[in-house]
Amino acid sequence: MTDTAIYEWEQLLDQLRPLGQQMRDRIPARLHDDPQVMQEAMRLLLSGVLRTTNDAILHDRSHPIFVPELNICQNIFQPNADTIYKAALIEKGGTYRIRGDRGTVRMLILAQLGPDTLRTGQHHPAQDANDFDDLAIGPDGAFDVILSPTRPEGHSGDWWELKPDTEKLMVRIVGCDWGVEREPRLGIVRLDADKAAKGRPTLAQLAHRFAEIPKTAAVCALAFPDKVQKLRDEGLINTLKVVDFSQMTGLARQSYYEGAYDLADDEALITEVPIPADVAYWSLILTNDLYETTDWYHNQSSLNDAQAVVDGDGVFRAVIAARDPGVHNWLDTAGYASGAIQGRWFNSDTRPTPTMRKVKLAEVRSHLPADTALVTPEARDAAIRERTLRAHMRVIW
């Protein structure tokens, strides 16, 4: 595309059109006769388009801005329910200042990423991970850090080394006590740009950004609709295994486990795992067959260490089912008879993998300890409403 070429609206639509068939080809054959799943695939495609149009409208490597990356309305790459993801595209080798308020959330971590997965279609391991808790945090939560290849001459404040191949910054904001913890605020500015003012984007810049939309949307939407089927093909139905996401921008200090679930309406899965003596964060979430994280705003489809109740023997037991079993640690499949289960440990001295067993829903209580925390239907209804309010109070942007 030349510097004077215009990327037309019709070009965008024509290049997006094949994504429908590509999605149908990617969805496992066992799901093709389910019209609801096939319609949900449209939602996944729209999530991909939404994610990449944010880039086209906002991103400028010389004037970066942290933009929402994954969330309830950009439900791609199976976002963690407790994590708010924000990303900024940057130029390699630049000098950037990040300033803000740490807030009181559990974790605030900046990942330095190499060639952007969404543009290349290839997953690249993080170049580095920087923990905001390593900075000098003021009494009011304030921080101020320079990110550059070498420490600026005369700079005595906080500094992080910018790795040579870093061209994208992703911030993970992990909150456990939703709506109570104070969300962080942060801004970024490039210090070595020719001019501080951005000015009007050139024709070439706009055309390039718009032309990237179809490919990037395809990477977003088509990455994982067959992921659950692959777990099933491995024999991981109603059982779990340890997985490594370090080559896919996962956190190096985080351990994951996952598997597929398959349940009838009158069945339940009971998961059991001893909680490590030393662990900074843990959680368990559900996805549907397309690997979209099950709506965690309006369903108790995820639990973290602040939301769950650990039994008196130090074991976390959860019940995965389509209907409420009347126990506190219920994970609601929200009407999805099959999908995936994923858990994670962060900064843990041990990394146990939970066991799972399938039982009849009506018999759940007989398989649980006597001290299991119970919930009445009225209390559950109130808890879900409270969960929704707290989830809404988290700051995505």
C-alpha positions as CSV (number, residue, x, y, z in Angstrom):
1,M,0.0,0.0,0.0
2,T,1.5,3.3,-1.1
3,D,1.6,6.4,1.2
4,T,-1.3,7.9,-0.8
5,A,-3.5,4.8,-1.0
6,I,-6.8,4.8,0.8
7,Y,-8.0,1.7,2.5
8,E,-11.7,1.7,1.6
9,W,-14.6,0.5,3.7
10,E,-15.6,-2.0,1.1
11,Q,-12.1,-3.5,1.3
12,L,-12.5,-4.0,5.0
13,L,-15.9,-5.7,4.6
14,D,-14.6,-7.9,1.7
15,Q,-11.6,-9.0,3.8
16,L,-13.7,-9.7,6.9
17,R,-16.2,-11.8,4.9
18,P,-14.1,-15.1,4.8
19,L,-13.9,-15.1,8.6
20,G,-17.4,-16.6,8.8
21,Q,-16.4,-19.8,6.9
22,Q,-13.0,-19.9,8.6
23,M,-14.8,-20.0,12.0
24,R,-17.2,-22.7,10.8
25,D,-14.2,-24.7,9.6
26,R,-12.5,-24.3,13.0
27,I,-15.5,-25.3,15.2
28,P,-15.4,-29.0,16.1
29,A,-17.8,-31.2,14.0
30,R,-19.6,-32.4,17.1
31,L,-20.9,-28.8,17.6
32,H,-22.0,-28.1,14.0
33,D,-25.6,-29.3,14.7
34,D,-26.0,-27.0,17.7
35,P,-27.4,-23.8,16.3
36,Q,-26.8,-22.0,19.6
37,V,-23.1,-22.7,19.5
38,M,-22.9,-21.7,15.9
39,Q,-24.6,-18.4,16.7
40,E,-22.3,-17.9,19.7
41,A,-19.4,-18.1,17.2
42,M,-20.7,-14.9,15.8
43,R,-20.2,-13.3,19.2
44,L,-16.6,-14.6,19.2
45,L,-16.0,-13.0,15.8
46,L,-17.4,-9.7,16.9
47,S,-15.2,-9.8,20.0
48,G,-12.2,-10.2,17.7
49,V,-13.3,-7.3,15.5
50,L,-13.9,-5.1,18.6
51,R,-10.5,-5.9,20.0
52,T,-8.7,-4.9,16.8
53,T,-10.8,-1.9,16.0
54,N,-9.7,-0.5,19.3
55,D,-6.1,-0.8,18.0
56,A,-6.9,0.9,14.7
57,I,-8.6,3.8,16.4
58,L,-6.3,4.5,19.4
59,H,-2.9,2.9,19.1
60,D,0.1,5.0,18.0
61,R,3.5,3.7,18.9
62,S,5.0,7.2,19.4
63,H,2.0,8.2,21.5
64,P,1.1,5.0,23.4
65,I,-2.0,4.6,25.5
66,F,-3.1,1.6,27.6
67,V,-6.2,0.2,25.9
68,P,-8.5,-2.6,27.2
69,E,-7.1,-5.9,25.9
70,L,-9.3,-8.7,27.2
71,N,-12.5,-8.5,29.2
72,I,-16.2,-9.4,29.3
73,C,-16.8,-7.8,25.9
74,Q,-13.5,-8.8,24.4
75,N,-13.9,-12.4,25.5
76,I,-11.0,-13.9,23.5
77,F,-8.0,-15.9,24.6
78,Q,-10.0,-17.1,27.7
79,P,-9.5,-14.1,30.0
80,N,-9.1,-14.7,33.7
81,A,-12.2,-13.5,35.6
82,D,-10.1,-11.7,38.2
83,T,-7.8,-9.9,35.8
84,I,-8.2,-6.7,33.9
85,Y,-5.9,-6.6,30.9
86,K,-4.6,-3.4,29.3
87,A,-2.0,-3.0,26.6
88,A,0.0,-0.3,24.8
89,L,1.9,-0.7,21.6
90,I,5.3,1.0,21.7
91,E,8.4,1.5,19.5
92,K,11.3,-0.8,20.2
93,G,14.1,1.1,21.9
94,G,12.0,4.0,23.0
95,T,12.0,5.8,26.4
96,Y,8.7,5.8,28.3
97,R,7.4,7.1,31.5
98,I,4.6,5.3,33.4
99,R,3.0,7.1,36.3
100,G,-0.1,6.4,38.4
101,D,-1.7,5.1,41.5
102,R,-0.9,1.5,42.5
103,G,-4.4,1.0,44.0
104,T,-5.0,-1.9,46.4
105,V,-5.6,-4.8,44.0
106,R,-3.8,-8.1,44.7
107,M,-1.3,-7.7,41.8
108,L,-0.2,-5.2,39.2
109,I,2.3,-6.6,36.7
110,L,3.6,-5.3,33.5
111,A,4.6,-7.8,30.8
112,Q,7.0,-6.8,28.1
113,L,6.0,-8.6,24.9
114,G,7.8,-9.1,21.6
115,P,6.2,-9.1,18.2
116,D,2.5,-8.7,18.7
117,T,0.7,-12.0,18.7
118,L,-2.4,-10.4,17.4
119,R,-0.6,-9.2,14.3
120,T,1.8,-12.0,13.6
121,G,-0.4,-14.9,14.5
122,Q,2.5,-16.4,16.4
123,H,2.7,-16.6,20.2
124,H,5.9,-15.2,21.7
125,P,7.1,-15.6,25.3
126,A,7.2,-12.5,27.4
127,Q,10.5,-10.7,27.2
128,D,10.3,-9.7,30.8
129,A,7.7,-9.1,33.6
130,N,7.9,-6.1,35.9
131,D,6.1,-6.1,39.2
132,F,4.9,-2.6,40.3
133,D,5.4,-3.7,43.9
134,D,9.1,-3.5,43.3
135,L,8.8,0.2,42.8
136,A,8.8,3.0,45.4
137,I,5.1,3.3,46.2
138,G,4.0,6.4,48.0
139,P,1.7,6.5,51.0
140,D,-1.1,7.5,48.6
141,G,-0.2,4.6,46.1
142,A,1.7,6.9,43.7
143,F,4.4,5.5,41.5
144,D,6.6,6.9,38.7
145,V,8.9,4.7,36.6
146,I,11.0,5.2,33.5
147,L,11.1,2.3,31.0
148,S,14.1,2.5,28.6
149,P,17.0,0.4,27.2
150,T,19.4,2.0,29.6
151,R,19.0,4.1,32.7
152,P,18.7,7.8,31.6
153,E,21.7,9.8,32.7
154,G,21.1,11.6,36.0
155,H,17.8,9.7,36.7
156,S,17.8,8.5,40.3
157,G,14.2,7.4,40.5
158,D,12.6,4.0,39.6
159,W,13.7,2.5,36.3
160,W,13.0,-0.7,34.4
161,E,15.1,-2.0,31.5
162,L,13.2,-2.1,28.2
163,K,14.1,-5.3,26.5
164,P,15.4,-5.0,22.9
165,D,12.5,-6.9,21.3
166,T,9.7,-5.4,23.3
167,E,7.0,-3.7,21.2
168,K,4.0,-4.2,23.4
169,L,3.3,-3.6,27.1
170,M,0.5,-5.6,28.8
171,V,-0.6,-4.7,32.3
172,R,-2.4,-7.4,34.3
173,I,-4.5,-6.0,37.1
174,V,-5.5,-8.9,39.4
175,G,-8.3,-8.1,41.9
176,C,-9.9,-10.6,44.2
177,D,-12.2,-8.6,46.5
178,W,-14.1,-7.0,43.6
179,G,-15.7,-3.6,44.2
180,V,-13.8,-3.2,47.5
181,E,-10.2,-3.0,46.3
182,R,-9.2,0.3,44.7
183,E,-8.4,-0.1,41.0
184,P,-5.1,1.3,39.8
185,R,-4.7,4.3,37.5
186,L,-1.8,4.6,35.1
187,G,-0.7,6.6,32.2
188,I,2.2,6.3,29.8
189,V,4.0,8.9,27.7
190,R,7.0,8.6,25.4
191,L,9.9,10.9,26.4
192,D,12.1,10.6,23.3
193,A,9.5,11.3,20.6
194,D,10.2,14.2,18.3
195,K,7.2,16.1,19.6
196,A,5.0,15.7,22.6
197,A,1.9,16.7,20.6
198,K,0.5,13.9,18.5
199,G,-1.1,15.9,15.6
200,R,-3.2,14.6,12.8
201,P,-2.4,10.9,11.7
202,T,-1.2,10.7,8.2
203,L,-3.1,9.0,5.4
204,A,-0.5,6.2,5.4
205,Q,-0.8,5.6,9.1
206,L,-4.6,5.4,9.0
207,A,-4.7,3.1,6.0
208,H,-2.1,0.8,7.6
209,R,-4.1,0.6,10.9
210,F,-7.3,-0.1,9.1
211,A,-5.7,-2.7,6.8
212,E,-4.5,-4.7,9.8
213,I,-8.1,-5.2,11.1
214,P,-9.0,-8.3,9.2
215,K,-5.9,-10.3,9.9
216,T,-5.8,-9.3,13.6
217,A,-9.5,-10.0,14.0
218,A,-8.9,-13.5,12.6
219,V,-6.1,-14.2,15.0
220,C,-8.2,-13.0,17.9
221,A,-11.4,-15.0,17.0
222,L,-9.9,-18.1,15.5
223,A,-7.2,-18.8,18.0
224,F,-9.1,-21.2,20.3
225,P,-12.6,-22.3,19.2
226,D,-11.1,-25.8,18.9
227,K,-9.2,-25.7,22.2
228,V,-11.8,-27.6,24.3
229,Q,-12.1,-30.2,21.6
230,K,-8.3,-30.7,21.7
231,L,-8.6,-31.3,25.5
232,R,-11.3,-33.8,24.9
233,D,-9.2,-35.6,22.2
234,E,-6.4,-35.9,24.8
235,G,-8.9,-37.8,27.0
236,L,-9.0,-34.9,29.4
237,I,-12.8,-35.1,30.0
238,N,-13.7,-34.4,33.6
239,T,-10.0,-34.6,34.6
240,L,-7.2,-32.0,34.7
241,K,-3.6,-31.7,33.7
242,V,-0.8,-29.1,34.2
243,V,-0.3,-26.8,31.3
244,D,2.4,-24.3,30.4
245,F,1.5,-20.9,28.9
246,S,4.9,-19.3,29.3
247,Q,5.3,-19.5,25.5
248,M,2.0,-17.7,25.0
249,T,2.6,-14.6,27.1
250,G,1.6,-16.3,30.4
251,L,3.2,-15.2,33.6
252,A,6.4,-17.1,34.4
253,R,5.6,-17.3,38.1
254,Q,2.1,-18.7,37.4
255,S,1.2,-22.3,37.1
256,Y,-1.9,-23.5,35.3
257,Y,-4.0,-26.6,35.1
258,E,-7.0,-27.3,32.9
259,G,-9.3,-29.9,31.4
260,A,-12.6,-30.3,29.6
261,Y,-15.9,-31.0,31.4
262,D,-19.0,-32.8,30.2
263,L,-22.0,-32.9,32.4
264,A,-25.7,-33.9,32.2
265,D,-28.2,-31.6,33.9
266,D,-28.4,-34.0,36.8
267,E,-24.7,-34.4,37.3
268,A,-22.0,-32.5,39.1
269,L,-18.2,-32.5,39.3
270,I,-16.5,-32.2,42.7
271,T,-13.0,-30.8,42.6
272,E,-10.7,-31.2,45.5
273,V,-7.2,-29.7,46.1
274,P,-5.2,-28.9,49.2
275,I,-4.3,-25.2,49.3
276,P,-0.5,-24.6,49.3
277,A,0.9,-23.1,52.5
278,D,2.4,-20.2,50.7
279,V,0.6,-18.9,47.6
280,A,0.0,-15.3,46.5
281,Y,-3.2,-16.0,44.4
282,W,-5.3,-18.8,43.2
283,S,-8.5,-19.2,41.2
284,L,-10.7,-21.5,39.2
285,I,-12.8,-20.5,36.2
286,L,-15.0,-22.1,33.5
287,T,-15.3,-21.6,29.8
288,N,-17.8,-22.7,27.2
289,D,-17.0,-25.0,24.2
290,L,-15.6,-22.1,22.2
291,Y,-13.2,-21.3,25.0
292,E,-14.9,-18.1,25.9
293,T,-14.8,-17.5,29.7
294,T,-18.3,-18.1,31.1
295,D,-19.9,-14.8,32.0
296,W,-18.4,-14.1,35.4
297,Y,-20.3,-10.9,36.0
298,H,-23.8,-12.5,36.3
299,N,-22.9,-16.1,37.2
300,Q,-20.7,-17.6,39.9
301,S,-18.6,-19.2,37.2
302,S,-15.3,-18.4,38.8
303,L,-13.9,-18.4,42.4
304,N,-10.7,-17.0,43.8
305,D,-9.0,-17.3,47.1
306,A,-11.0,-14.3,48.5
307,Q,-14.4,-15.5,47.3
308,A,-14.1,-19.3,48.0
309,V,-14.4,-21.0,51.4
310,V,-11.7,-23.5,52.2
311,D,-12.8,-26.5,54.4
312,G,-11.4,-27.1,57.9
313,D,-8.9,-29.6,56.6
314,G,-7.3,-27.1,54.3
315,V,-8.8,-28.5,51.2
316,F,-10.7,-26.4,48.6
317,R,-13.7,-28.2,47.3
318,A,-15.9,-26.9,44.6
319,V,-19.0,-28.2,42.9
320,I,-19.3,-27.7,39.1
321,A,-22.9,-28.0,38.0
322,A,-25.7,-26.5,35.9
323,R,-28.0,-26.1,39.0
324,D,-27.2,-24.8,42.4
325,P,-26.3,-27.6,44.8
326,G,-26.7,-25.3,47.8
327,V,-23.0,-25.1,48.7
328,H,-21.0,-21.9,48.8
329,N,-18.3,-23.1,46.4
330,W,-20.6,-23.7,43.4
331,L,-19.2,-23.1,39.9
332,D,-22.2,-22.4,37.6
333,T,-21.8,-23.8,34.1
334,A,-24.5,-21.2,33.1
335,G,-26.3,-23.7,30.8
336,Y,-23.2,-24.9,29.0
337,A,-23.2,-28.7,29.2
338,S,-19.6,-28.9,28.2
339,G,-16.6,-26.6,28.2
340,A,-13.3,-26.2,30.0
341,I,-12.1,-25.8,33.6
342,Q,-8.9,-23.8,34.3
343,G,-7.1,-23.0,37.5
344,R,-4.0,-21.2,38.4
345,W,-1.5,-20.7,41.2
346,F,0.7,-17.6,41.5
347,N,3.9,-17.5,43.5
348,S,3.2,-20.8,45.2
349,D,5.5,-23.1,47.1
350,T,3.7,-26.1,45.7
351,R,1.5,-26.5,42.6
352,P,-1.0,-29.3,43.2
353,T,-3.4,-30.4,40.5
354,P,-7.0,-30.9,41.8
355,T,-8.7,-34.3,41.6
356,M,-12.2,-34.4,40.1
357,R,-15.1,-36.9,40.4
358,K,-18.5,-37.0,38.8
359,V,-21.5,-37.6,41.0
360,K,-25.2,-37.2,40.8
361,L,-26.2,-33.6,41.6
362,A,-28.8,-34.9,44.1
363,E,-26.0,-36.8,46.0
364,V,-23.5,-33.9,46.2
365,R,-23.9,-33.3,49.9
366,S,-23.1,-36.9,50.8
367,H,-19.7,-36.5,49.1
368,L,-18.7,-33.4,51.0
369,P,-17.4,-32.8,54.6
370,A,-19.9,-32.0,57.4
371,D,-18.4,-28.5,57.7
372,T,-19.1,-27.6,54.1
373,A,-20.4,-24.0,53.8
374,L,-24.0,-24.1,52.6
375,V,-26.1,-21.4,50.9
376,T,-29.9,-21.0,50.8
377,P,-31.6,-20.1,47.5
378,E,-32.4,-16.7,48.9
379,A,-28.9,-16.1,50.0
380,R,-27.5,-17.3,46.6
381,D,-29.8,-14.9,44.8
382,A,-28.5,-12.0,46.9
383,A,-24.9,-13.1,46.5
384,I,-25.2,-13.1,42.7
385,R,-26.7,-9.7,42.7
386,E,-23.9,-8.5,44.9
387,R,-21.3,-10.2,42.7
388,T,-22.7,-8.4,39.6
389,L,-22.6,-5.0,41.3
390,R,-19.0,-5.5,42.4
391,A,-17.9,-6.8,39.0
392,H,-19.4,-3.6,37.4
393,M,-17.5,-1.5,39.8
394,R,-14.2,-2.7,38.5
395,V,-12.6,-0.2,36.1
396,I,-12.0,-1.8,32.7
397,W,-10.8,1.3,30.8
